[in-house]
Amino acid sequence: MRSGRLARVSTAVERPPEETKPRYGLELLAVLGVTYGISGVQALLSFIRAQVTINHGLGFSKVATGPIKSATKSAYQWLDILDQLAGVLAGLLLAFLAIVLLMRSPGGPGFGIGLDRLRPREVGQGLGFAALIGIPGLALVYLARKLGLNAEIVVTNFPDVWYRVPTLVLDAFQQGFAEEIIVTGYVLTRLRQLGWTNVRALAAAGVLRGSYHLYQGYGGFFGNALMGVIFGWWFQRTRRVWPLVIAHFVIDAVSFVGYVYLHDRVSWI
């Protein structure tokens, strides 16, 4: 009797009354308007600009994907550190916004996206996803670059200071946490509550993730769209976002720190 009651409550959360759907739709548009939706529009404009203004197209341009700052060391390192921490905080606050909104309609443990606690096996799952996505993704970047379908990616030009690696790692966590909370957890939850099918929602989440990487080129778009579909498929079946946060964090951390030490030694990095 008790389990049946809980089941009815869960169903009511996942399928809200019709009058709440417009609110969810407007809320979703507002969140995307200040996060990755507008980033997708800006990336598209950057992509178009590169196509029409750069000689020979996007393959001859350079884009940045990680922390970029002056290549010279500052005399005020404490202020530089605070600047970097403020940037990390700004990204985390975007995820906090999505979490607060999800608290208004909780759909299970951890605001309905499995953010209650990190289970030990989820660390292994995250590392597995990092290998599954990161290794083929690296090959795709290399191939797209060779074919002229991707811009030259300058991951970071952070100067050689003692806080470089900690800053890059923190920024990797911020990017992974914010993207997976918003683009996977929040967006797919709201689309489900709006009555979208899993397939339709997966397609939308994949295109969204690819869109704000379009500034990198075709490889950036399709590679990240595929990542969005795989991550979204996992989330729809488990409602657990922690493995995806870990995977994204590891991929970005390896990319950022690896670029620092390899870009002068490996010709295509």
N, C-alpha and C positions, 0 to 999 in steps of 0.2 A: 504493500500500500504506500509506504513511504517513498520507495524508489519510483513508483509511478507518478507520484506528486512532483518529485524532483525532475522527472523527465518532462512533465508538462511545463514546469517553470523554464527549463532550458529551451524548450521549443518556443515559448513565448518570447524569450530573449532573442533568439535567432531570427524569428519572424515577427517583427514588431507590427502593431496596428498600422493600417494604411495611412492614418493621419501623421504618423511619425516619419514616413518615408521622405516627404519633401524636406523636412528638417535635416535628415541624414544627407540627402543629396546636396543641399546648400552648404552644409558643414564640410562635406568632402571637397567641394569646389573651393571653399575658402582655404582649407588646409593646403591643397595642391597649389592654390594661387600664391601662397607665401613660401612654398617649399619646392618640391621637385617638378610640379607642373610648369611654373614659370621658368625653372631651370631648363626644362625641355624646350620651351619656346626660344629662350636665349641661345641654346645649343643649336637649334635649327637655323636661326639667323646667322650664327657664326659659321655653320656649315655652308650656307648659301653664299655668304660673303667670301669665303675661301674659294668657292667654285668660280665666282665671277671676277674676283680681283687679283688672285694670285696666279702668276704665270705657271702653266702646266697643272693647275688645280691643287686639290687638297694634299696630294702626296708630297708637295714641296713646301708645306707649311710646318710650323712647330706649335705644339700645344702643351699646356701644363696640366697635370692631373693631381699633383700633390702640393704640399706647402711650398710656396714660392716667395722669396724675399730677396733683398739686396745681397749680392754675392760677397759683399765686404763685411768684415766684422765691425760691430757697433761698439762704441765706447760705453754705452749704457746697456749692458747685458740684462740687468734686472728689469729694465723697461721692455726690452725685447721679449723676455720670458713672459712677462705679464700680457703683452700683446698676443703671444701665441696661446696662452691659456684662455684669454678672452675669446679667441677664435674657436677653440675647442668647446668652450662653454656655450657659445652661440649655436653650434651644431647640436649639442646635447639638448638644448632648450627646445629645439624643434621637435625632437622625439618626446620631450616632456609634455609639449602641447598635445600631441596625439594621445599620449597616455591619459592625460587629464580628461580629454573628450571621451575616451573609451570607458573611463570610470563612471560616466553618466549612464552607461548601458552595459554593465558587466555581463559577460557571457561565459563565465567559467573561471578557473584559477588564473591568476596573473592578468586580470583585466580582459580575459577572453583570448589572450595571445600567448599564454604560457610563460609569463614574466614573473611568476611567483617565486621560484627558486631554481637554481642551476643544478640539474641532476648530473651525477658523475658520468653517466654514459653519454650525455649530451656533449661533453667535451670531445670524446672520441668521434661522435657523429659530426661535429663541427670540423674537426681535422680531416675527416674523410671527405666532406663536401669541399673543403679547401683544395685538396688534391684533385678531386673530380673536376672542379671548375678551373682551378688555377693553372694546372699543367696544360690542358688543351687550350685554355685562354692565351697562354704565353705563345703557343704555336700559332694560334690564329692571328695574334698581333704581329708576329714575325712574317707570316705569309701575306697579310694585308699590307704591311709596310713594303715588302718586296714587290708587290703588284701595283703599288701606288694608290691603294684604296684607303690608306690610313695616313694621317699626319705623323710627323716625327714627334714622339711623345717625350717631353722633358718632365720626368716625374717630379723632380725637385731640384732646386739650385741652392738649397740651404747651405750656408757657409760652414766651414769646419770649426765648430765651437763645441764645447763640452756637452751642451744640452741638445745637440742636433738629433741624436738617436732617440732620446726620451721624447722629444717633441714629435718626431715622426711617428713613433709608436702610439702616442696619445692621439694624434690626428687620425691615424688608422682606426683606432677604437671608435673615435667620434663618428667617422664616416660610416663604419660598419653598423654601429648601434642606431644611428639616426635613419639610415636607409632601410634597414630591415624592420625597424619599428614602424616607420611610416609607410614605405612602399609595399612591404609584405604584410605585416600585421594589421595596421590600421586600414589601408586601402582594401585589402581582401575581406576584412571583417565588415566594413561598411557596404561593400558591393554585395556581399551575401545578404546583409540585412535589407538591402534595397531590392532583393529578389533576383539578382543576376545568377545565372548558372555558373558552375565551377569553370567550365571551358571558356565561357565569355569573359569571366573575371580574370582568368589566367592570361588570356590574350591581351586584355587591357593593361594588366600589371607588367607584362613583358614589354609591351610597346612603350609604356611609361618609363620603365627602367632604361630601355634602349635610347629613348628620346633625349634624355639629359646627358647621354654620352655621345651624341651624334657629332659634337664638335671634334671628336677624335677621328671620325670618318666612318665608312661603311662597316669596317671590322669592329669598331667600338660599339656601333649600334646593334649589330646582329649578335655579337658575343654577349653583350650585357642583356639583350632581350631574351636570349636562350637561358642565361643565368636566372633571370626573373621568372621564367616559366618553371624551371627545375625547383627553385626555392619555393615558388608559390604552390606547386604541386605538393611538396612536402608539408608546407604549412596547412593546406586545406585538409590534409589527412591526419595531422597530428595536433594542430593548433598550438604548436610549440615553436617559438621564435628564437630561443637561445642558441640552438645549433647553427642557425643561419647567421646570427650576430658573430659567433665565434669564427665561422668560416670566412665571412667577409673581412673581419678584423685581421685574420691570419694572412689572407690574400693581399690586403693592402699593406700590412706591416712588412711582409716579405718584399713586395714591390718597392716600397719607399726605401727601406734600408738596403735592399739588394742593389737598387739603382745607384745609391751613394757610392758603394764600393766596387761596382762592376762597370759603370758606364764608360769609364776611361780604359777598361781592359777588354770589353766585348764590343765589337764594332757595331752591331745592330741594336744595342741597348742605348 
